[in-house]
Amino acid sequence: LQSHLQKNERILIEGTQGFGLCLNHGDYPFVTSRDVTVSALLNDVGISPKDFSKTIGVMRTYPIRVGGNSWSTHSLELTWEEIEQRSCSLKPLREYTTVTGRVRRIFEQDYTVLERAVMVNKPDALALMFIDYLCAQDYGKKQFCELSSLCLDYISSLEQRFQIPVLFIGTGPYEDHIIDRRNS
């Protein structure tokens, strides 16, 4: 790692979990075993804050939790059928946990947690994942201008609320289902 820093190479650090599950900022005991803030991630990998340049906050259109007794997000729990109806999806939408195979629980967005995450981490930009859960017709789209007005309005509202640009938009599960607005 230090040799990459000395060569002035770019390094990407990806955190685990979400801010709402953060050991120091979540609702104990329903937290992960780690602090997942930007400063904690830098510390974990041994990078000085002086060698650090940008943070991209990653968020979902709807937060999730594992199945079972995994606490809540302080917002209304939804069903996957409700997400299918809202998005007008013609196919079933479900997410499963990787370890137990349980169906994940899904919730309305909790803007209080997002605001706190933005305040603590101060991201330079946002990456919004699962935009197709808002509008299924946006599944797999590759151009920002092709998105539905519903999704464009949602993105605009996030940018206004947090005063941070949404530079990456996930429209599906594949690598080429990411809209990159950095050069547009």
Backbone torsions as a table, in degrees:
resi	resn	phi	psi	omega
1	LEU	NA	-45.6	-178.7
2	GLN	-64.1	-34.3	178.6
3	SER	-65.9	-34.8	176.8
4	HIS	-67.3	-40.3	177.5
5	LEU	-64.0	-41.9	179.9
6	GLN	-63.8	-31.4	178.6
7	LYS	-85.3	3.0	-179.6
8	ASN	60.8	32.9	178.2
9	GLU	-83.0	154.3	178.7
10	ARG	-79.6	140.1	179.2
11	ILE	-128.4	132.7	177.1
12	LEU	-107.5	126.1	175.9
13	ILE	-112.4	125.0	178.9
14	GLU	-110.7	127.0	179.2
15	GLY	-85.0	166.8	177.3
16	THR	-105.4	155.8	175.9
17	GLN	61.8	-169.1	178.7
18	GLY	-124.5	167.3	-175.4
19	PHE	-57.9	-36.4	179.8
20	GLY	-65.3	-16.9	178.2
21	LEU	-105.1	6.8	-176.6
22	CYS	-63.8	134.0	-178.4
23	LEU	-52.5	-43.5	-176.3
24	ASN	-92.7	-11.3	-176.7
25	HIS	-126.7	-2.9	-179.6
26	GLY	-93.1	-172.8	-179.9
27	ASP	-94.1	94.5	178.4
28	TYR	-61.7	137.4	9.4
29	PRO	-93.4	10.8	-176.7
30	PHE	-90.6	58.4	-177.5
31	VAL	-131.5	168.5	173.0
32	THR	-82.8	174.8	-177.1
33	SER	-87.1	11.7	-174.4
34	ARG	-132.1	156.0	166.8
35	ASP	-89.3	124.9	-173.9
36	VAL	-112.3	27.2	175.0
37	THR	-78.4	164.0	179.3
38	VAL	-57.9	-46.1	-177.8
39	SER	-63.6	-37.5	178.1
40	ALA	-67.9	-39.1	178.6
41	LEU	-64.7	-42.0	176.4
42	LEU	-60.0	-45.1	178.5
43	ASN	-60.9	-44.3	-177.7
44	ASP	-59.5	-35.3	-177.8
45	VAL	-98.8	-1.4	175.1
46	GLY	80.1	33.7	177.6
47	ILE	-107.9	130.6	177.5
48	SER	-70.3	144.0	174.1
49	PRO	-57.0	-23.7	178.3
50	LYS	-71.6	-21.6	178.7
51	ASP	-93.6	9.7	-171.9
52	PHE	-105.3	140.6	-177.7
53	SER	-123.4	-45.0	-173.2
54	LYS	-138.2	148.1	174.1
55	THR	-122.1	131.6	172.8
56	ILE	-113.4	114.6	177.0
57	GLY	-80.7	130.1	-179.7
58	VAL	-105.4	130.8	178.9
59	MET	-137.5	161.0	177.3
60	ARG	-108.9	157.8	174.6
61	THR	-67.1	-35.0	176.5
62	TYR	-132.2	124.6	177.7
63	PRO	-68.8	155.3	-179.3
64	ILE	-127.4	164.5	171.8
65	ARG	-141.9	162.7	176.2
66	VAL	-68.9	163.0	177.9
67	GLY	-68.6	163.1	179.1
68	GLY	88.0	-153.2	-177.0
69	ASN	-87.3	77.1	-177.6
70	SER	-111.8	24.4	179.4
71	TRP	65.9	-164.8	-177.0
72	SER	-128.1	-169.1	174.9
73	THR	-114.3	12.2	-175.6
74	HIS	66.8	19.0	175.3
75	SER	-132.5	170.5	-174.6
76	LEU	-62.5	127.2	174.4
77	GLU	-77.2	136.5	-179.1
78	LEU	-111.6	172.4	171.0
79	THR	-108.1	159.5	177.0
80	TRP	-65.0	-29.6	177.2
81	GLU	-64.2	-37.2	177.2
82	GLU	-64.9	-39.3	178.1
83	ILE	-65.1	-41.8	177.1
84	GLU	-59.3	-45.4	-179.5
85	GLN	-65.7	-46.6	-179.0
86	ARG	-60.4	-42.3	-175.6
87	SER	-84.9	-8.6	-175.3
88	CYS	62.1	36.4	179.0
89	SER	-72.0	136.5	177.4
90	LEU	-91.3	-6.2	178.8
91	LYS	-121.6	155.6	178.5
92	PRO	-64.2	139.5	175.3
93	LEU	-111.7	124.8	176.6
94	ARG	-151.4	147.9	170.3
95	GLU	-125.5	141.5	-177.9
96	TYR	-120.7	146.8	176.8
97	THR	-69.7	149.3	-176.1
98	THR	-76.8	-30.1	-175.9
99	VAL	-87.7	-54.0	-174.5
100	THR	-93.2	-16.9	-177.8
101	GLY	76.4	10.7	178.9
102	ARG	-73.5	153.1	173.9
103	VAL	-69.6	131.5	178.2
104	ARG	-70.0	152.1	173.6
105	ARG	-90.1	148.6	-176.2
106	ILE	-132.3	146.9	-171.6
107	PHE	-136.1	161.5	168.1
108	GLU	-61.3	156.2	178.5
109	GLN	-64.7	138.1	177.7
110	ASP	-106.9	94.5	-175.4
111	TYR	-69.2	-22.8	176.3
112	THR	-63.9	-44.7	178.0
113	VAL	-66.0	-41.5	178.5
114	LEU	-62.5	-42.7	179.4
115	GLU	-62.4	-40.1	178.4
116	ARG	-67.5	-40.5	177.8
117	ALA	-61.1	-41.3	178.6
118	VAL	-66.7	-41.7	-179.6
119	MET	-63.5	-42.9	-177.0
120	VAL	-75.7	-41.2	-173.2
121	ASN	-95.3	-21.2	178.8
122	LYS	48.3	59.8	-179.4
123	PRO	-67.4	149.9	176.1
124	ASP	-82.1	-24.7	-178.9
125	ALA	-155.5	167.0	177.2
126	LEU	-118.8	149.2	168.9
127	ALA	-116.4	120.9	-177.6
128	LEU	-105.2	116.8	-177.6
129	MET	-102.7	155.3	176.1
130	PHE	64.8	40.6	177.2
131	ILE	-63.2	-26.3	178.8
132	ASP	-68.0	-14.7	173.9
133	TYR	-73.0	-17.7	174.3
134	LEU	-85.3	-40.0	-178.0
135	CYS	-147.8	107.4	-174.7
136	ALA	-60.9	-25.4	179.8
137	GLN	-66.7	-13.4	178.2
138	ASP	-90.2	3.2	178.6
139	TYR	-57.8	126.7	173.7
140	GLY	76.1	2.4	-179.3
141	LYS	-65.8	149.2	-173.8
142	LYS	-117.7	-7.3	-178.0
143	GLN	-124.1	135.5	-179.5
144	PHE	-58.2	-42.4	-177.2
145	CYS	-66.6	-14.2	179.1
146	GLU	-86.0	-11.4	-176.5
147	LEU	-68.7	152.3	178.7
148	SER	-65.3	158.4	178.3
149	SER	-62.9	-32.4	177.1
150	LEU	-59.6	-47.6	-178.7
151	CYS	-72.1	-38.2	176.9
152	LEU	-62.2	-40.7	177.9
153	ASP	-65.4	-40.0	179.4
154	TYR	-63.3	-44.9	179.1
155	ILE	-62.4	-44.6	178.7
156	SER	-60.7	-40.4	-179.9
157	SER	-66.4	-37.5	176.3
158	LEU	-64.1	-44.7	-179.1
159	GLU	-63.2	-39.1	178.2
160	GLN	-69.8	-43.4	-177.9
161	ARG	-62.6	-44.8	-173.7
162	PHE	-100.9	-9.3	-178.0
163	GLN	56.6	40.5	-179.6
164	ILE	-136.6	135.4	178.7
165	PRO	-72.7	143.3	171.3
166	VAL	-92.3	103.1	-174.0
167	LEU	-94.8	-23.1	-179.0
168	PHE	-126.8	135.4	-177.9
169	ILE	-131.9	120.2	178.0
170	GLY	-88.0	121.6	-178.0
171	THR	-109.1	3.0	-179.8
172	GLY	176.6	-174.5	-171.5
173	PRO	-84.3	-6.0	-173.5
174	TYR	-100.9	157.8	-177.5
175	GLU	-55.9	-38.0	-179.5
176	ASP	-83.2	8.0	175.1
177	HIS	-97.6	33.1	176.8
178	ILE	-117.9	121.2	173.4
179	ILE	-87.3	124.5	-179.4
180	ASP	-108.2	109.4	-176.1
181	ARG	-93.6	8.4	-177.0
182	ARG	-62.1	-33.3	-176.6
183	ASN	-109.5	21.0	-179.0
184	SER	-112.2	NA	NA
